[in-house]
Amino acid sequence: MKRIFIIAFIFISLTVFSQVRLRYGLTAGVNVSTAILPELKLNTDVNSILKGDNVVQGNPQLADYIAMYKGGFFVRLDGGIGSIKFNINYDRTNIYKSLDAGIFTINALDIDLSYLNFELTGNLNIFKHFYISAGYVPSILLNHHGNLNINPYDPKLLTGFGIRINDNVTIDLNALFGINEIIDGSYIHNLIIPVTLNIPLN
């Protein structure tokens, strides 16, 4: 998978850019975070639990959607029909899910995560003010709350599109899917929809 992305970016850099222009600047935005996780159903059979069955069981579903923030800086090469952007940013995400247990509600998941993301994206212009994006995002865990053993590395695949406000400022609307499980054996994968404003300084 990594080799495919590397080849694609080399191909773009060699064939797409006839008049390359270097841009750099700041990014800021909102992460709408959720996660793919097993369906959370309470096992209320005491005998089953005593035999070693899980208290929470079920099939895949999504966690709740929670908006948090992101920020960082970028370097971008703009060409005739596309661009390549490298972005380093600090991301806050949250994985939250509650269960209705009848007369009361149980907070089954509430994981607050902070990542340092290294986004490498290729953008292809479709119209004058519209482009599509694809990329690879290695993410390093900086901090989390709780005693859970969170994986320190969460590489993600990126896809989405962007809008050019003018020749310089852009807005990205992407979807990031975490390849690794957040916790080994949990089947929980990060799913993040970031909305990012890119403001060049040159």
C-alpha positions as CSV (number, residue, x, y, z in Angstrom):
1,M,0.0,0.0,0.0
2,K,2.8,2.5,0.9
3,R,4.6,1.7,-2.3
4,I,1.5,2.6,-4.4
5,F,1.2,6.0,-2.7
6,I,4.9,6.7,-3.2
7,I,4.7,5.8,-6.9
8,A,1.6,7.9,-7.3
9,F,3.2,11.0,-5.8
10,I,6.4,10.5,-7.8
11,F,4.3,10.3,-11.0
12,I,2.3,13.4,-10.1
13,S,5.5,15.4,-9.3
14,L,7.1,14.4,-12.6
15,T,4.1,14.8,-14.9
16,V,1.6,17.1,-13.4
17,F,3.6,20.2,-12.5
18,S,4.6,22.4,-15.4
19,Q,4.9,25.6,-13.4
20,V,5.5,24.6,-9.7
21,R,4.8,27.2,-7.0
22,L,5.8,26.6,-3.4
23,R,3.3,27.6,-0.7
24,Y,3.5,27.3,3.0
25,G,1.2,28.4,5.8
26,L,-1.0,27.6,8.7
27,T,-3.9,25.2,9.0
28,A,-6.8,25.2,11.4
29,G,-10.1,23.2,11.6
30,V,-12.5,20.9,13.2
31,N,-12.3,17.1,13.5
32,V,-15.7,15.4,13.5
33,S,-14.5,12.1,15.1
34,T,-16.2,8.8,15.4
35,A,-15.0,5.2,15.2
36,I,-16.0,1.8,13.8
37,L,-16.6,-0.5,16.7
38,P,-18.4,-3.7,17.6
39,E,-22.1,-3.2,18.3
40,L,-22.3,-2.5,22.0
41,K,-24.9,-4.8,23.6
42,L,-25.0,-5.6,27.2
43,N,-24.8,-9.2,28.2
44,T,-27.3,-9.4,31.1
45,D,-27.0,-13.1,31.6
46,V,-25.0,-13.4,34.9
47,N,-24.3,-17.1,34.3
48,S,-22.9,-16.3,30.8
49,I,-20.7,-13.7,32.3
50,L,-19.5,-16.0,35.1
51,K,-18.5,-18.5,32.4
52,G,-16.2,-15.9,30.8
53,D,-18.4,-14.4,28.1
54,N,-18.0,-10.7,27.5
55,V,-20.2,-8.1,29.2
56,V,-20.4,-6.1,26.0
57,Q,-21.2,-8.0,22.7
58,G,-22.4,-7.4,19.2
59,N,-21.7,-6.5,15.5
60,P,-19.9,-3.4,14.0
61,Q,-21.5,0.0,14.3
62,L,-20.4,3.6,14.6
63,A,-19.5,5.5,17.8
64,D,-21.2,8.9,18.4
65,Y,-20.0,11.9,16.4
66,I,-18.0,14.5,18.4
67,A,-16.5,17.7,17.1
68,M,-13.0,18.6,18.3
69,Y,-10.2,20.7,16.9
70,K,-7.0,20.5,14.9
71,G,-4.2,22.9,13.9
72,G,-0.7,23.0,12.4
73,F,1.2,24.1,9.3
74,F,1.7,22.9,5.7
75,V,4.0,23.1,2.7
76,R,2.3,22.8,-0.7
77,L,3.6,22.5,-4.3
78,D,1.0,24.0,-6.7
79,G,1.1,23.1,-10.3
80,G,-1.0,23.4,-13.4
81,I,-3.5,20.6,-12.8
82,G,-2.8,19.7,-9.2
83,S,-0.8,20.0,-6.0
84,I,1.1,18.0,-3.4
85,K,0.7,19.0,0.2
86,F,2.6,18.0,3.3
87,N,0.9,18.9,6.5
88,I,2.0,18.5,10.2
89,N,-0.9,19.1,12.6
90,Y,-2.0,18.4,16.1
91,D,-5.4,16.6,16.2
92,R,-7.8,16.0,19.1
93,T,-10.3,13.2,18.6
94,N,-12.8,11.4,20.9
95,I,-14.4,8.0,20.8
96,Y,-17.7,8.0,22.7
97,K,-20.5,5.5,23.1
98,S,-23.3,5.1,25.6
99,L,-25.6,2.1,26.2
100,D,-29.2,2.2,27.2
101,A,-29.5,-0.4,30.0
102,G,-33.2,0.2,30.6
103,I,-33.6,2.3,33.7
104,F,-30.2,3.8,33.4
105,T,-27.5,4.6,30.7
106,I,-24.0,3.2,30.8
107,N,-21.0,5.1,29.4
108,A,-19.4,2.2,27.5
109,L,-16.6,4.2,25.8
110,D,-15.1,7.7,26.3
111,I,-11.6,7.8,24.9
112,D,-10.0,11.2,24.4
113,L,-7.0,11.0,22.0
114,S,-4.3,13.5,20.9
115,Y,-2.3,12.8,17.8
116,L,0.5,14.4,15.8
117,N,-0.4,13.8,12.2
118,F,1.9,13.8,9.1
119,E,-0.4,14.2,6.2
120,L,0.9,13.6,2.7
121,T,-1.8,14.3,0.1
122,G,-2.1,14.6,-3.7
123,N,-4.7,16.9,-5.1
124,L,-6.1,16.8,-8.6
125,N,-7.9,19.9,-10.0
126,I,-11.4,19.0,-11.4
127,F,-12.6,22.6,-11.9
128,K,-11.1,26.0,-11.3
129,H,-12.1,26.1,-7.6
130,F,-12.6,22.4,-6.9
131,Y,-10.1,19.4,-6.5
132,I,-10.2,15.9,-5.2
133,S,-7.6,14.5,-2.7
134,A,-6.1,11.2,-1.7
135,G,-3.3,10.5,0.8
136,Y,-1.6,8.7,3.6
137,V,-1.5,10.0,7.2
138,P,0.9,8.4,9.8
139,S,-0.4,9.4,13.2
140,I,1.6,9.3,16.4
141,L,-0.3,9.2,19.7
142,L,0.7,12.0,22.0
143,N,-1.7,11.6,24.9
144,H,-4.9,9.9,26.0
145,H,-6.9,9.8,29.2
146,G,-7.6,6.6,31.1
147,N,-5.8,3.3,31.8
148,L,-6.5,1.7,28.4
149,N,-3.5,0.4,26.4
150,I,-3.9,2.6,23.2
151,N,-1.7,1.8,20.2
152,P,0.9,4.5,19.8
153,Y,0.8,4.5,16.0
154,D,-2.4,4.9,13.9
155,P,-1.7,5.2,10.2
156,K,-4.7,6.4,8.2
157,L,-5.9,6.5,4.6
158,L,-7.3,9.9,3.4
159,T,-9.8,10.7,0.7
160,G,-11.9,13.8,0.0
161,F,-12.1,17.1,-1.8
162,G,-11.2,20.7,-1.5
163,I,-12.5,24.2,-2.5
164,R,-10.3,27.1,-3.5
165,I,-11.6,30.3,-2.0
166,N,-9.1,32.2,-4.2
167,D,-5.7,31.5,-5.6
168,N,-4.2,31.0,-2.2
169,V,-6.7,30.0,0.5
170,T,-8.3,26.5,0.4
171,I,-10.8,24.5,2.5
172,D,-10.4,20.7,2.7
173,L,-13.2,18.3,3.5
174,N,-11.7,14.8,4.0
175,A,-12.4,11.4,5.5
176,L,-9.6,9.5,7.4
177,F,-9.8,5.8,8.1
178,G,-7.5,4.3,10.7
179,I,-5.8,1.1,9.5
180,N,-4.8,-0.1,12.9
181,E,-7.1,-1.0,15.8
182,I,-7.0,1.6,18.5
183,I,-6.7,-1.2,21.1
184,D,-5.4,-4.6,20.0
185,G,-8.3,-7.0,19.7
186,S,-10.9,-4.4,20.1
187,Y,-12.0,-4.0,16.5
188,I,-12.1,-0.3,17.1
189,H,-10.8,1.8,14.2
190,N,-10.6,5.6,14.1
191,L,-12.9,7.3,11.5
192,I,-12.4,11.1,11.3
193,I,-14.0,13.8,9.1
194,P,-11.7,16.9,9.3
195,V,-12.7,20.2,7.9
196,T,-9.5,22.2,7.4
197,L,-8.8,25.8,6.5
198,N,-5.4,26.3,4.8
199,I,-4.0,29.9,4.9
200,P,-0.7,30.5,3.0
201,L,1.8,32.9,4.5
202,N,3.6,33.6,1.2
